[in-house]
């Protein structure tokens, strides 16, 4: 990865009409805005279908490791196709706040419109759809049936389904495919629309010399088609109930650690099958993205296992992951592709060794760099410790915004920041700009900055607060904030620190 820069913004955070960011014209406008700001990368969050309710609409708790999120299908594109009308879409209440996603209203209103579009489409006669089904049936068959059955049983977890379909018995599969034929086809239609719209948007981004960095969660949701259809790949008992779940020990986000609830992999079986499922998953990811950011990369070295039913993450322990052998096998199977190692969290020498052996750039987050207990500049997130083969962020989707972080730190930390910057005079309320410049001037090959930080927004614009549920993943950027003035500031900073996309000069 050459010296360059990019912006982090979830697709769902775009200022689209109808309640949530999607693959509408606003996405194309944002690509143009990035290109004219000299950027090289648009980093997004996972594109998988999210659940409504208990998992808090998290893109890291998806119904599938392979499918796309129907919320991102552009209703405007369906209007242009003639399967919806603007009057029908305008009549649905998606919420009044353009800076917020109201998932309750979205869930109630958007799927009704998408179902109407499907019923008017005569999709089975479409040769493009038939080709899509031919190319994607290897994962789509299980997923579409899973979602149809889930809807039939009132959206409860598959662990609450009747035993025959819960345990994936063949006669039950045949029965529900027959009885829910049109519901299954509807799910296939949604994936077809998602795929064709995303491919078109990604191709446009690439034509403007913008590459997409996609985020790939290491784990899959317990309530997913992947676990239901392939229970042998996970640490489950004979009833397909997890025996252990993923999480992390106490850290800066939670004093008691976190219980994520994802089932853990049976790495022994994955090795025996030469990581076939993982190769398929990564192959699919590289169809969707130009570069993959592997979330929780350290889990391939060691992963934190919490016995199922535990009251606290403190009851967990570390177990060995597959190590560098996994990545060597992926490269042999798929070739060499761009990957970023999300190595944040509890670091050990073996994790650092895995990052070095993989050769992938790892992550540096400036908000982690200033610790009032470190008076000697030893913090590895301080830029003078960087090597070129890394990606620097001011913060990620899990962090406070830089402006919000600066407002909340101690006076000792603020003095550290000022001393490191050599800046004693900038008003506190403008210090975030200096943090952006610090990231951009570092030696890191790539610098990714969340759009909230370029806009100087506070913590009311934060995307996610780990270990909480209810108000996360809702933030959207107002179109009025993406001004030419901000774009000009981005362009000048990108140019000043030698991170310009060369295509800007073409």
C-alpha positions as CSV (number, residue, x, y, z in Angstrom):
1,X,0.0,0.0,0.0
2,X,1.5,3.3,-1.1
3,X,1.4,6.5,0.9
4,X,-2.2,7.5,0.7
5,X,-5.3,8.6,2.7
6,X,-8.9,7.7,3.0
7,X,-12.1,8.3,5.0
8,X,-14.1,5.9,7.3
9,X,-17.8,6.1,6.8
10,X,-20.4,3.4,7.0
11,X,-22.7,3.1,4.0
12,X,-25.6,3.3,6.4
13,X,-24.3,6.8,7.5
14,X,-24.7,8.3,4.1
15,X,-27.3,11.1,3.8
16,X,-29.7,9.1,1.6
17,X,-33.4,9.5,1.5
18,X,-35.8,7.0,3.2
19,X,-34.2,6.5,6.6
20,X,-30.8,5.0,6.1
21,X,-27.7,5.4,3.9
22,X,-27.8,3.1,0.9
23,X,-26.6,2.6,-2.7
24,X,-28.5,5.7,-3.9
25,X,-27.2,8.8,-5.7
26,X,-25.9,10.1,-2.4
27,X,-23.3,7.2,-2.4
28,X,-22.1,8.2,-5.9
29,X,-22.0,11.9,-4.8
30,X,-19.8,10.9,-1.8
31,X,-17.4,9.0,-4.1
32,X,-17.1,12.1,-6.2
33,X,-16.5,14.2,-3.0
34,X,-13.8,11.8,-1.9
35,X,-12.1,11.8,-5.3
36,X,-12.1,15.6,-5.5
37,X,-10.5,15.7,-2.0
38,X,-7.6,13.6,-3.2
39,X,-8.5,10.5,-1.3
40,X,-7.6,6.9,-2.3
41,X,-9.7,4.8,0.1
42,X,-13.3,4.7,1.3
43,X,-13.4,2.4,4.3
44,X,-16.8,1.0,5.2
45,X,-18.3,-1.2,7.9
46,X,-19.5,-4.8,7.2
47,X,-22.2,-5.0,4.6
48,X,-23.9,-8.1,6.0
49,X,-27.7,-8.2,6.9
50,X,-28.2,-7.0,10.5
51,X,-30.9,-8.2,12.9
52,X,-33.4,-6.0,14.6
53,X,-33.6,-6.0,18.4
54,X,-31.4,-7.9,20.8
55,X,-28.1,-7.6,18.9
56,X,-28.6,-3.8,18.5
57,X,-28.5,-3.8,14.7
58,X,-24.8,-4.4,14.8
59,X,-23.0,-5.1,11.5
60,X,-20.7,-7.4,13.5
61,X,-23.7,-9.7,14.4
62,X,-24.9,-10.5,10.9
63,X,-27.4,-13.2,9.8
64,X,-24.8,-14.3,7.2
65,X,-21.1,-14.1,6.5
66,X,-21.9,-14.0,2.7
67,X,-25.1,-12.1,2.2
68,X,-25.7,-8.3,1.9
69,X,-27.9,-6.0,3.9
70,X,-31.3,-5.4,2.2
71,X,-31.4,-2.0,4.0
72,X,-28.7,-0.8,1.6
73,X,-30.8,-1.5,-1.5
74,X,-31.7,1.9,-3.1
75,X,-35.4,2.5,-3.2
76,X,-34.8,5.2,-5.8
77,X,-33.3,2.6,-8.1
78,X,-36.4,0.4,-7.7
79,X,-38.5,3.5,-8.5
80,X,-36.5,3.9,-11.7
81,X,-37.1,0.2,-12.5
82,X,-40.8,0.8,-12.2
83,X,-41.4,-1.7,-9.4
84,X,-42.1,1.0,-6.8
85,X,-43.5,4.5,-7.1
86,X,-42.1,7.6,-5.4
87,X,-45.5,8.2,-3.8
88,X,-45.4,4.7,-2.1
89,X,-41.9,5.4,-0.7
90,X,-42.7,8.9,0.4
91,X,-45.8,7.6,2.3
92,X,-43.7,5.5,4.6
93,X,-42.6,7.0,8.0
94,X,-38.8,6.4,8.3
95,X,-38.3,9.0,11.1
96,X,-37.8,12.7,11.1
97,X,-34.2,13.0,12.1
98,X,-31.9,13.0,9.1
99,X,-28.9,12.4,11.4
100,X,-30.3,9.2,12.9
101,X,-31.4,5.7,11.7
102,X,-34.7,4.7,13.4
103,X,-34.3,1.0,13.1
104,X,-37.8,0.2,14.4
105,X,-39.5,2.3,11.7
106,X,-37.0,1.1,9.1
107,X,-37.7,-2.5,9.9
108,X,-41.4,-2.0,9.7
109,X,-41.5,0.1,6.5
110,X,-38.6,-0.9,4.3
111,X,-39.3,-4.6,4.0
112,X,-42.9,-4.0,3.1
113,X,-41.7,-1.8,0.2
114,X,-39.1,-4.4,-0.9
115,X,-41.7,-7.2,-0.8
116,X,-44.0,-5.1,-3.1
117,X,-41.1,-4.5,-5.5
118,X,-40.4,-8.3,-5.6
119,X,-44.1,-9.1,-6.3
120,X,-44.1,-6.8,-9.2
121,X,-40.8,-7.8,-10.7
122,X,-41.5,-11.3,-12.3
123,X,-37.9,-12.0,-11.2
124,X,-37.9,-15.7,-12.2
125,X,-37.9,-14.7,-15.9
126,X,-35.0,-12.4,-15.6
127,X,-31.8,-14.0,-17.2
128,X,-29.6,-11.8,-15.1
129,X,-31.3,-13.1,-11.9
130,X,-31.0,-16.7,-13.1
131,X,-27.2,-16.2,-13.7
132,X,-26.9,-14.7,-10.3
133,X,-28.6,-17.7,-8.7
134,X,-26.3,-20.1,-10.7
135,X,-23.2,-18.2,-9.4
136,X,-24.3,-17.8,-5.8
137,X,-26.5,-20.8,-5.0
138,X,-23.6,-22.4,-3.0
139,X,-24.3,-20.0,-0.1
140,X,-27.6,-18.4,-1.0
141,X,-29.7,-21.6,-0.9
142,X,-29.1,-22.0,2.9
143,X,-29.3,-18.3,3.6
144,X,-32.6,-17.7,1.8
145,X,-34.2,-20.7,3.4
146,X,-32.9,-19.6,6.8
147,X,-34.4,-16.1,6.5
148,X,-37.7,-17.4,5.2
149,X,-38.1,-19.9,8.1
150,X,-37.0,-17.2,10.6
151,X,-39.7,-14.9,9.3
152,X,-42.2,-17.8,9.4
153,X,-41.5,-18.4,13.1
154,X,-41.8,-14.7,14.1
155,X,-38.0,-13.8,13.8
156,X,-37.0,-15.9,16.9
157,X,-33.5,-17.4,17.0
158,X,-33.1,-20.6,15.1
159,X,-32.3,-22.3,18.4
160,X,-36.0,-21.9,19.2
161,X,-37.3,-23.6,16.0
162,X,-38.8,-27.0,16.0
163,X,-36.2,-29.8,16.2
164,X,-36.5,-31.0,12.6
165,X,-35.6,-27.7,11.0
166,X,-33.4,-26.6,13.8
167,X,-31.2,-29.6,13.3
168,X,-31.3,-29.2,9.5
169,X,-32.9,-32.5,8.7
170,X,-33.3,-33.1,5.0
171,X,-37.1,-33.9,5.0
172,X,-37.7,-30.6,6.9
173,X,-35.5,-28.6,4.5
174,X,-37.6,-30.0,1.6
175,X,-40.8,-29.3,3.4
176,X,-40.1,-25.6,4.2
177,X,-38.6,-25.0,0.7
178,X,-41.9,-26.1,-0.7
179,X,-44.2,-24.4,1.8
180,X,-42.2,-21.1,1.8
181,X,-41.3,-21.1,-1.9
182,X,-42.1,-17.4,-2.5
183,X,-40.6,-16.3,0.8
184,X,-37.4,-18.0,-0.1
185,X,-37.5,-16.4,-3.6
186,X,-38.1,-13.0,-2.0
187,X,-34.8,-13.4,0.0
188,X,-33.0,-14.4,-3.2
189,X,-34.4,-11.3,-4.9
190,X,-33.1,-9.1,-2.1
191,X,-29.6,-10.5,-2.5
192,X,-29.8,-10.1,-6.3
193,X,-30.7,-6.4,-6.0
194,X,-28.1,-5.9,-3.3
195,X,-25.4,-7.5,-5.5
196,X,-26.2,-5.6,-8.7
197,X,-26.5,-2.2,-7.0
198,X,-23.3,-2.7,-4.9
199,X,-21.3,-3.9,-8.0
200,X,-22.4,-0.8,-9.9
201,X,-21.4,1.5,-7.0
202,X,-18.0,-0.2,-6.4
203,X,-17.2,-0.1,-10.2
204,X,-18.0,3.6,-10.1
205,X,-15.7,4.2,-7.1
206,X,-12.9,2.2,-8.8
207,X,-13.4,4.3,-12.0
208,X,-12.8,7.4,-9.8
209,X,-9.7,5.7,-8.4
210,X,-11.3,5.1,-5.0
211,X,-10.6,1.7,-3.5
212,X,-13.0,0.1,-1.0
213,X,-11.7,-1.1,2.3
214,X,-14.3,-3.6,3.7
215,X,-14.5,-4.8,7.3
216,X,-14.7,-8.5,7.9
217,X,-15.7,-9.7,11.4
218,X,-13.6,-12.7,12.5
219,X,-16.7,-14.3,14.1
220,X,-20.3,-14.9,12.9
221,X,-23.5,-14.3,14.8
222,X,-24.9,-17.2,16.8
223,X,-28.2,-16.5,15.1
224,X,-26.9,-16.9,11.5
225,X,-27.4,-19.1,8.5
226,X,-23.7,-20.1,8.8
227,X,-24.1,-21.7,12.3
228,X,-27.5,-23.2,11.5
229,X,-26.3,-24.8,8.2
230,X,-22.8,-25.8,9.3
231,X,-22.9,-26.5,13.1
232,X,-19.9,-28.9,12.7
233,X,-17.6,-25.9,12.1
234,X,-18.3,-24.4,15.6
235,X,-17.9,-25.4,19.2
236,X,-21.5,-26.6,19.8
237,X,-23.0,-29.6,21.7
238,X,-25.2,-32.3,20.3
239,X,-28.2,-30.0,20.5
240,X,-26.3,-27.3,18.5
241,X,-26.0,-25.1,21.6
242,X,-22.6,-23.3,22.0
243,X,-20.2,-24.8,24.6
244,X,-18.1,-21.7,24.6
245,X,-18.5,-18.1,23.3
246,X,-16.2,-15.3,22.1
247,X,-15.4,-12.2,24.1
248,X,-12.4,-10.4,25.6
249,X,-10.9,-9.8,29.0
250,X,-11.1,-6.5,30.8
251,X,-9.7,-3.6,28.7
252,X,-10.1,0.1,28.1
253,X,-13.7,-0.3,26.9
254,X,-15.0,-2.5,29.8
255,X,-13.6,-3.1,33.3
256,X,-15.2,-6.6,33.4
257,X,-14.4,-7.6,29.9
258,X,-17.0,-8.2,27.1
259,X,-19.1,-11.3,26.3
260,X,-19.8,-11.0,22.6
261,X,-21.8,-14.3,22.4
262,X,-20.4,-15.5,19.1
263,X,-19.8,-19.3,18.9
264,X,-16.1,-20.2,18.6
265,X,-14.6,-22.1,15.7
266,X,-13.5,-25.7,15.8
267,X,-10.1,-24.9,14.4
268,X,-9.2,-28.6,14.4
269,X,-11.9,-29.4,11.9
270,X,-11.1,-26.3,9.8
271,X,-7.5,-27.5,9.5
272,X,-8.8,-31.0,8.5
273,X,-10.9,-29.5,5.7
274,X,-8.0,-27.2,4.6
275,X,-9.9,-24.2,5.7
276,X,-12.4,-24.7,2.9
277,X,-15.2,-22.6,4.5
278,X,-12.8,-19.8,5.3
279,X,-11.4,-19.8,1.8
280,X,-14.9,-19.4,0.4
281,X,-15.6,-16.6,2.9
282,X,-12.5,-14.7,2.0
283,X,-13.1,-15.3,-1.7
284,X,-16.5,-13.7,-1.3
285,X,-15.1,-10.8,0.6
286,X,-12.6,-10.0,-2.2
287,X,-15.5,-10.0,-4.6
288,X,-17.1,-7.2,-2.5
289,X,-14.0,-5.2,-1.5
290,X,-10.6,-4.2,-2.8
291,X,-9.0,-4.5,0.6
292,X,-10.2,-6.4,3.7
293,X,-9.7,-5.2,7.2
294,X,-9.7,-8.4,9.3
295,X,-11.5,-7.5,12.5
296,X,-9.9,-9.0,15.7
297,X,-6.9,-10.3,13.9
298,X,-5.3,-11.3,17.2
299,X,-7.9,-14.0,17.4
300,X,-6.0,-16.0,14.9
301,X,-3.1,-16.2,17.3
302,X,-5.1,-16.7,20.6
303,X,-8.8,-16.3,21.2
304,X,-10.6,-15.6,24.4
305,X,-13.0,-18.5,25.2
306,X,-15.8,-18.0,27.8
307,X,-17.8,-21.1,28.9
308,X,-21.4,-20.9,27.7
309,X,-23.7,-19.7,30.5
310,X,-21.0,-17.7,32.3
311,X,-22.1,-14.7,34.2
312,X,-19.1,-12.6,33.3
313,X,-16.2,-12.5,30.8
314,X,-13.9,-12.8,33.8
315,X,-14.6,-16.6,33.6
316,X,-12.9,-16.9,30.2
317,X,-9.4,-18.1,29.3
318,X,-7.1,-17.9,26.2
319,X,-6.8,-20.7,23.7
320,X,-4.5,-21.0,20.7
321,X,-5.7,-20.1,17.2
322,X,-4.5,-21.4,13.9
323,X,-1.6,-19.0,13.6
324,X,0.3,-17.9,10.5
325,X,-0.5,-21.3,8.8
326,X,-4.0,-20.0,8.2
327,X,-2.8,-17.0,6.2
328,X,-0.3,-19.0,4.3
329,X,-3.0,-21.4,3.2
330,X,-5.3,-18.6,2.2
331,X,-2.6,-17.0,0.0
332,X,-1.9,-20.4,-1.6
333,X,-5.6,-20.9,-2.4
334,X,-6.6,-17.3,-3.3
335,X,-3.5,-15.5,-4.2
336,X,-2.2,-12.4,-2.5
337,X,-4.8,-9.7,-1.8
338,X,-4.8,-6.5,0.3
339,X,-5.5,-7.0,4.0
340,X,-5.3,-4.9,7.1
341,X,-4.7,-6.6,10.4
342,X,-6.9,-5.1,13.2
343,X,-4.5,-6.0,16.0
344,X,-6.0,-3.7,18.7
345,X,-6.7,-4.9,22.2
346,X,-4.6,-7.0,24.5
347,X,-1.2,-7.3,22.8
348,X,1.3,-10.1,23.4
349,X,4.7,-10.9,21.8
350,X,3.1,-13.8,19.9
351,X,0.4,-11.5,18.4
352,X,3.2,-9.0,17.3
353,X,5.1,-12.0,15.8
354,X,2.0,-13.1,13.9
355,X,1.5,-9.6,12.4
356,X,5.2,-9.5,11.3
357,X,5.0,-13.0,9.8
358,X,1.8,-12.3,7.9
359,X,3.3,-9.2,6.4
360,X,0.0,-7.3,6.6
361,X,-0.1,-3.7,7.7
362,X,-1.5,-3.3,11.2
363,X,-3.4,-0.5,12.9
364,X,-2.3,2.5,15.0
365,X,-4.9,4.6,16.8
366,X,-3.9,8.0,18.0
367,X,-6.5,8.1,20.8
368,X,-4.6,5.2,22.4
369,X,-1.2,7.1,22.2
370,X,-1.5,9.4,25.2
371,X,-1.3,7.7,28.6
372,X,-0.7,10.0,31.6
373,X,1.3,7.1,33.3
374,X,3.8,7.1,30.4
375,X,6.2,10.0,30.8
376,X,8.9,8.6,28.5
377,X,7.2,8.3,25.1
378,X,7.1,4.5,25.2
379,X,3.5,4.1,24.0
380,X,3.6,2.1,20.8
381,X,0.7,4.2,19.3
382,X,2.8,7.4,19.4
383,X,3.8,8.2,15.8
384,X,7.6,8.1,16.4
385,X,7.3,4.3,16.9
386,X,5.5,3.6,13.6
387,X,7.0,1.7,10.7
388,X,5.7,2.5,7.2
389,X,3.8,-0.8,6.9
390,X,0.8,0.3,9.0
391,X,-2.4,2.1,8.9
392,X,-3.0,5.1,11.2
393,X,-6.4,6.1,12.4
394,X,-7.3,9.1,14.6
395,X,-10.1,6.7,15.9
396,X,-12.3,3.9,14.7
397,X,-16.0,3.2,14.7
398,X,-15.6,1.9,18.3
399,X,-13.9,5.1,19.6
400,X,-15.0,8.5,20.6
401,X,-14.6,11.2,18.0
402,X,-11.3,13.0,18.3
403,X,-13.1,16.2,19.4
404,X,-15.1,14.3,21.9
405,X,-12.1,12.4,23.2
406,X,-10.1,15.7,23.7
407,X,-13.0,17.2,25.6
408,X,-13.1,14.3,28.0
409,X,-9.4,13.5,28.7
410,X,-7.6,14.6,31.9
411,X,-5.5,17.8,32.1
412,X,-2.4,15.6,32.3
413,X,-3.3,13.9,29.0
414,X,-4.1,17.2,27.4
415,X,-0.7,18.5,28.4
416,X,0.9,15.3,26.9
417,X,-0.9,16.0,23.6
418,X,0.2,19.6,23.5
419,X,3.8,18.7,24.4
420,X,3.9,16.0,21.7
421,X,2.5,18.4,19.2
422,X,4.7,21.2,20.3
423,X,1.5,23.3,20.4
424,X,0.8,25.4,23.5
425,X,-1.5,28.0,21.9
426,X,-4.2,26.4,19.9
427,X,-7.6,26.7,21.7
428,X,-8.8,23.5,23.2
429,X,-11.8,23.5,20.9
430,X,-9.6,23.5,17.8
431,X,-7.0,21.0,19.0
432,X,-8.7,18.2,17.0
433,X,-7.3,19.7,13.8
434,X,-3.7,19.2,15.0
435,X,-4.5,15.6,15.8
436,X,-5.6,15.1,12.2
437,X,-2.4,16.6,11.0
438,X,-0.4,14.4,13.3
439,X,-1.9,11.3,11.8
440,X,-1.5,12.6,8.3
441,X,2.2,13.5,8.7
442,X,3.2,10.2,10.2
443,X,5.3,7.7,8.3
444,X,2.4,5.2,8.1
445,X,1.7,4.2,4.5
446,X,-2.0,4.8,4.9
447,X,-4.0,7.2,7.0
448,X,-7.7,6.7,7.5
449,X,-9.8,9.3,9.3
450,X,-13.5,9.0,10.2
451,X,-15.6,11.6,8.6
452,X,-16.8,12.8,12.0
453,X,-13.2,13.8,12.8
454,X,-12.8,15.8,9.6
455,X,-16.0,17.6,10.5
456,X,-14.8,18.2,14.1
457,X,-18.0,16.6,15.6
458,X,-18.4,15.6,19.2
459,X,-19.4,12.4,20.8
460,X,-23.1,12.8,20.0
461,X,-21.9,11.7,16.5
462,X,-20.2,8.6,17.8
463,X,-21.0,5.4,15.8
464,X,-20.6,2.7,18.5
465,X,-19.9,2.5,22.2
466,X,-18.7,-1.1,22.9
467,X,-20.4,-3.1,25.6
468,X,-23.6,-1.1,25.2
469,X,-26.8,-1.8,23.2
470,X,-29.6,0.6,22.1
471,X,-28.1,3.7,20.6
472,X,-25.3,2.4,18.4
473,X,-24.9,2.2,14.6
474,X,-27.5,5.0,14.2
475,X,-25.5,8.1,13.3
476,X,-25.8,9.6,9.8
477,X,-23.9,12.6,8.3
478,X,-26.1,15.5,7.2
479,X,-25.5,16.4,3.5
480,X,-25.1,20.0,4.5
481,X,-21.9,19.2,6.4
482,X,-20.1,17.7,3.4
483,X,-19.2,21.2,2.1
484,X,-16.6,22.4,-0.4
485,X,-14.8,24.1,2.4
486,X,-14.3,20.8,4.3
487,X,-13.4,19.1,1.0
488,X,-10.8,21.8,0.3
489,X,-9.3,21.4,3.8
490,X,-9.0,17.7,3.2
491,X,-7.4,18.2,-0.2
492,X,-4.8,20.6,1.1
493,X,-3.9,18.4,4.1
494,X,-3.7,15.4,1.9
495,X,-1.5,17.2,-0.6
496,X,0.7,18.8,2.2
497,X,1.6,15.5,3.7
498,X,2.2,13.6,0.4
499,X,-0.8,11.4,0.4
500,X,-2.5,12.5,-2.7
501,X,-4.2,10.0,-5.0
502,X,-2.1,10.3,-8.2
503,X,-5.2,10.1,-10.3
504,X,-6.2,13.5,-9.0
505,X,-3.6,15.0,-11.3
506,X,-4.8,13.1,-14.4
